[in-house]
Amino acid sequence: MVVTKLMDLESHRSKTMVVESIESKLEEIKIINDKAIVTIAYQTKGMMLGNPIDGTFRYLRVWNLIPNGYNILPGSCTKIGS
């Protein structure tokens, strides 16, 4: 399922994203100039937009340093285990 950034944010606001349990493991952070590329794995259980979530997922996020903090540029999430 493709979930846009707006869909993701709205799912948290509207409470259609329900996390029953979550455990993370940082895999890697690479800093390139004003960008940080972060790879992290989550063991997650819950619901997202009416669909069950249960398994291990790898998240990739590219963060951009801006004057008052960071913002996310692209990101992805892929199920890697059950």
Contacts in CASP RR format, 6 or more apart in sequence:
PFRMAT RR
TARGET T0000
AUTHOR 0000-0000-0000
METHOD contacts of the structure
MODEL  1
MVVTKLMDLESHRSKTMVVESIESKLEEIKIINDKAIVTIAYQTKGMMLG
NPIDGTFRYLRVWNLIPNGYNILPGSCTKIGS
1 49 0 8 1.000
1 51 0 8 1.000
3 11 0 8 1.000
3 48 0 8 1.000
3 49 0 8 1.000
3 77 0 8 1.000
5 72 0 8 1.000
7 49 0 8 1.000
8 17 0 8 1.000
10 16 0 8 1.000
11 17 0 8 1.000
11 48 0 8 1.000
11 49 0 8 1.000
16 47 0 8 1.000
16 48 0 8 1.000
16 49 0 8 1.000
16 50 0 8 1.000
17 47 0 8 1.000
17 48 0 8 1.000
17 49 0 8 1.000
18 46 0 8 1.000
18 47 0 8 1.000
18 48 0 8 1.000
19 44 0 8 1.000
19 45 0 8 1.000
19 46 0 8 1.000
20 45 0 8 1.000
20 46 0 8 1.000
21 43 0 8 1.000
21 44 0 8 1.000
21 45 0 8 1.000
21 46 0 8 1.000
22 42 0 8 1.000
22 43 0 8 1.000
22 44 0 8 1.000
22 45 0 8 1.000
23 42 0 8 1.000
23 43 0 8 1.000
23 44 0 8 1.000
24 40 0 8 1.000
24 41 0 8 1.000
24 42 0 8 1.000
24 43 0 8 1.000
25 40 0 8 1.000
25 41 0 8 1.000
25 42 0 8 1.000
26 38 0 8 1.000
26 40 0 8 1.000
27 39 0 8 1.000
27 40 0 8 1.000
27 41 0 8 1.000
27 58 0 8 1.000
28 37 0 8 1.000
28 38 0 8 1.000
28 39 0 8 1.000
29 36 0 8 1.000
29 37 0 8 1.000
29 38 0 8 1.000
29 39 0 8 1.000
30 36 0 8 1.000
30 37 0 8 1.000
34 64 0 8 1.000
34 65 0 8 1.000
35 62 0 8 1.000
35 63 0 8 1.000
35 64 0 8 1.000
35 65 0 8 1.000
35 73 0 8 1.000
36 62 0 8 1.000
36 63 0 8 1.000
36 65 0 8 1.000
36 70 0 8 1.000
37 60 0 8 1.000
37 61 0 8 1.000
37 62 0 8 1.000
37 63 0 8 1.000
38 59 0 8 1.000
38 60 0 8 1.000
38 61 0 8 1.000
38 62 0 8 1.000
38 63 0 8 1.000
39 58 0 8 1.000
39 59 0 8 1.000
39 60 0 8 1.000
40 58 0 8 1.000
40 59 0 8 1.000
40 61 0 8 1.000
41 56 0 8 1.000
41 57 0 8 1.000
41 58 0 8 1.000
41 59 0 8 1.000
41 80 0 8 1.000
42 56 0 8 1.000
42 57 0 8 1.000
42 59 0 8 1.000
43 55 0 8 1.000
43 56 0 8 1.000
44 53 0 8 1.000
44 54 0 8 1.000
44 55 0 8 1.000
44 56 0 8 1.000
44 57 0 8 1.000
45 53 0 8 1.000
45 54 0 8 1.000
45 55 0 8 1.000
46 52 0 8 1.000
46 53 0 8 1.000
46 54 0 8 1.000
47 53 0 8 1.000
54 82 0 8 1.000
55 79 0 8 1.000
55 81 0 8 1.000
55 82 0 8 1.000
56 79 0 8 1.000
56 80 0 8 1.000
56 81 0 8 1.000
56 82 0 8 1.000
57 77 0 8 1.000
57 78 0 8 1.000
57 79 0 8 1.000
57 80 0 8 1.000
57 81 0 8 1.000
58 77 0 8 1.000
58 78 0 8 1.000
58 80 0 8 1.000
59 75 0 8 1.000
59 76 0 8 1.000
59 77 0 8 1.000
60 75 0 8 1.000
60 76 0 8 1.000
60 77 0 8 1.000
61 72 0 8 1.000
61 74 0 8 1.000
61 75 0 8 1.000
62 72 0 8 1.000
62 73 0 8 1.000
62 74 0 8 1.000
62 75 0 8 1.000
63 70 0 8 1.000
63 71 0 8 1.000
63 72 0 8 1.000
63 73 0 8 1.000
64 70 0 8 1.000
64 71 0 8 1.000
64 72 0 8 1.000
64 73 0 8 1.000
END
